[in-house]
Amino acid sequence: MGAILDLTETLKTPAGMVGLVVVVAAAYFLVKWVFAEHPDDEK
């Protein structure tokens, strides 16, 4: 529980917000890349 409280306190700082945006963007592009259709796939 203490780790979650520390994390939420960190997110309130400008560096924490930038870090959150970077992590969310990385997760979005990873999911987009994983689920993208490959050109060689049979249809």
N, C-alpha and C positions, 0 to 999 in steps of 0.2 A: 504494500500500500504506500509506503514511503517513497518508493521509486516512482510511482505514478504521480504523486504530489510534486516531487522534484521535477519531473518531466513537464508538468503543467506550468510550473513556475518558470522553467526555462523557455517555454513557448511564449511567455509574455514579454520577453526581451526581443529587440529587433533582430539579433542574430538567431534567436530561436525561430522567429517567423520565417526568416530566409531559409533556415535549415528545413523547416516543415515544407515550404514550397518546393525545395529541391527534392526532398524525399517523395512527395506526392507526384511530382513530374516524372521522377525515375520509375516509380511504380506504374504510372499510367503508360509510359512508353514500353516498359517491360511487358505488361499485359497486352498492349496493342501488337507488339512484335510476336509474342507467343501465339496469339490467335489469328495472325495474318495468314491469308492463303498463300501458299508457296506456288510459284509459277509452274513447277514440275508436277504438282499434284494432279491426279486423274479426277475428272469430273463426272 
